[in-house]
């Protein structure tokens, strides 16, 4: 499949053209536009193109990780409130599980009743058929 982008046969050709484009941007005073230009191989056509490095170069430029603040020692009130929240969450979770089990048991009972009803109906039909062929 052919791309609509400017194609280059080798990586060396694409990198040479990338340097020319970057120099032209800098000459016009738009050096920021040339900052993340790079040559890459297109997954669609397999040829080389020039484009912006959204992942590679910017990820490398933004490797600084902000340190997390030191963890505070919780006070007694904080711990009590956290325990109350955890208890209420556990109670809600238990109620939810009970409801789920009750619904599942209800469906199971309904299915068993349907099976028994069909067995009774089958036996009734068998008796009627036997009565038709073998009258008493």
Backbone torsions as a table, in degrees:
resi	resn	phi	psi	omega
1	UNK	NA	132.6	-178.9
2	UNK	-88.3	138.0	177.4
3	UNK	-89.1	159.0	175.7
4	UNK	-89.4	-2.6	-179.9
5	UNK	-83.1	164.3	175.5
6	UNK	-68.2	125.4	-175.3
7	UNK	-105.5	152.1	176.3
8	UNK	-133.1	142.1	-174.0
9	UNK	-73.9	-36.1	-178.0
10	UNK	-127.4	165.9	178.5
11	UNK	-66.2	-37.7	-179.9
12	UNK	-61.6	-42.6	177.9
13	UNK	-62.6	-43.2	-178.8
14	UNK	-66.2	-40.6	179.4
15	UNK	-67.3	-37.5	177.4
16	UNK	-63.7	-42.5	178.8
17	UNK	-68.4	-34.6	177.9
18	UNK	-63.1	-40.3	177.6
19	UNK	-64.2	-39.1	178.0
20	UNK	-64.6	-44.0	-179.1
21	UNK	-64.5	-42.8	179.1
22	UNK	-62.4	-40.9	178.8
23	UNK	-64.8	-37.9	178.8
24	UNK	-66.3	-40.9	177.0
25	UNK	-60.6	-46.1	-177.3
26	UNK	-66.2	-34.9	180.0
27	UNK	-65.8	-36.4	179.4
28	UNK	-81.4	-3.3	-179.9
29	UNK	88.0	16.3	179.4
30	UNK	-116.1	52.7	-176.2
31	UNK	-65.6	-25.6	179.8
32	UNK	-65.1	-29.2	179.4
33	UNK	-70.4	-23.3	-178.9
34	UNK	-91.0	-2.0	-170.9
35	UNK	-61.5	-44.0	-174.9
36	UNK	-110.2	21.1	177.2
37	UNK	-70.1	139.9	175.5
38	UNK	-153.6	159.3	175.1
39	UNK	-90.2	135.5	179.6
40	UNK	-141.7	155.3	178.2
41	UNK	-92.2	128.1	-176.0
42	UNK	-75.0	129.9	177.7
43	UNK	-72.0	-20.4	-177.4
44	UNK	-81.2	-47.7	-174.4
45	UNK	-108.9	-16.4	178.9
46	UNK	84.4	-4.6	177.9
47	UNK	-91.1	176.7	-176.2
48	UNK	-100.2	143.1	178.1
49	UNK	-133.4	171.0	174.5
50	UNK	-115.1	132.7	-179.6
51	UNK	-159.8	-176.1	-179.2
52	UNK	-84.3	138.6	179.2
53	UNK	-91.4	86.7	-177.1
54	UNK	-74.0	-32.3	-175.5
55	UNK	-99.5	-57.7	-171.1
56	UNK	-62.1	-60.9	-174.6
57	UNK	-70.3	-38.5	-179.1
58	UNK	-71.7	-34.5	176.6
59	UNK	-64.8	-41.0	179.2
60	UNK	-66.3	-35.2	-179.8
61	UNK	-72.5	-25.3	-176.9
62	UNK	-109.6	41.6	-179.1
63	UNK	-79.2	-9.5	-178.6
64	UNK	-66.8	125.0	178.9
65	UNK	-109.1	125.6	-179.1
66	UNK	-71.5	128.3	-179.4
67	UNK	-68.6	143.8	179.6
68	UNK	-74.4	147.5	-179.7
69	UNK	-67.7	153.6	179.5
70	UNK	-63.4	140.9	-176.9
71	UNK	-74.2	133.4	-179.6
72	UNK	-80.1	152.1	174.9
73	UNK	-81.6	122.4	-176.6
74	UNK	-70.2	145.7	177.5
75	UNK	-86.1	170.6	-177.1
76	UNK	-61.5	-41.6	179.6
77	UNK	-64.2	-40.6	177.8
78	UNK	-60.9	-44.2	-179.5
79	UNK	-66.5	-38.6	178.6
80	UNK	-63.8	-45.6	179.1
81	UNK	-64.2	-39.0	178.0
82	UNK	-63.7	-40.9	178.4
83	UNK	-63.8	-41.3	178.0
84	UNK	-63.0	-42.5	177.9
85	UNK	-62.4	-42.5	179.6
86	UNK	-63.9	-40.9	179.4
87	UNK	-63.4	-44.0	-179.7
88	UNK	-66.1	-35.8	177.3
89	UNK	-65.6	-41.0	179.1
90	UNK	-64.0	-41.4	179.4
91	UNK	-63.4	-43.7	177.7
92	UNK	-61.9	-40.9	-179.1
93	UNK	-64.4	-41.4	179.0
94	UNK	-63.9	-42.7	178.1
95	UNK	-61.1	-41.7	179.7
96	UNK	-62.5	-43.2	179.1
97	UNK	-65.1	-40.0	177.9
98	UNK	-62.1	-44.8	178.4
99	UNK	-60.8	-43.2	179.9
100	UNK	-61.9	-44.1	179.3
101	UNK	-63.9	-42.4	179.7
102	UNK	-62.3	-42.5	178.0
103	UNK	-63.9	-41.9	179.1
104	UNK	-64.5	-42.7	177.5
105	UNK	-63.8	-39.7	177.3
106	UNK	-60.5	-44.5	178.1
107	UNK	-64.6	-38.8	179.6
108	UNK	-65.4	-43.4	178.2
109	UNK	-63.5	-42.9	178.3
110	UNK	-61.4	-40.3	179.3
111	UNK	-66.4	-41.7	178.5
112	UNK	-65.2	-38.5	176.9
113	UNK	-63.6	-40.6	178.7
114	UNK	-63.3	-38.8	178.3
115	UNK	-64.5	-45.4	179.8
116	UNK	-64.4	-41.6	177.6
117	UNK	-60.6	-42.6	180.0
118	UNK	-67.5	-35.4	176.3
119	UNK	-63.6	-44.4	178.7
120	UNK	-62.6	-42.9	179.3
121	UNK	-64.0	-39.4	178.5
122	UNK	-63.5	-43.6	179.1
123	UNK	-64.8	-39.5	178.4
124	UNK	-62.8	-44.1	178.6
125	UNK	-63.6	-38.6	178.2
126	UNK	-62.6	-43.1	178.5
127	UNK	-62.6	-40.6	-179.9
128	UNK	-65.4	-41.4	179.4
129	UNK	-65.1	-43.9	178.1
130	UNK	-62.5	-38.4	178.5
131	UNK	-65.8	-32.1	179.0
132	UNK	-69.6	-39.9	-176.8
133	UNK	-89.0	-28.6	-179.8
134	UNK	-125.3	79.3	179.1
135	UNK	-67.6	150.3	-177.1
136	UNK	-81.2	NA	NA
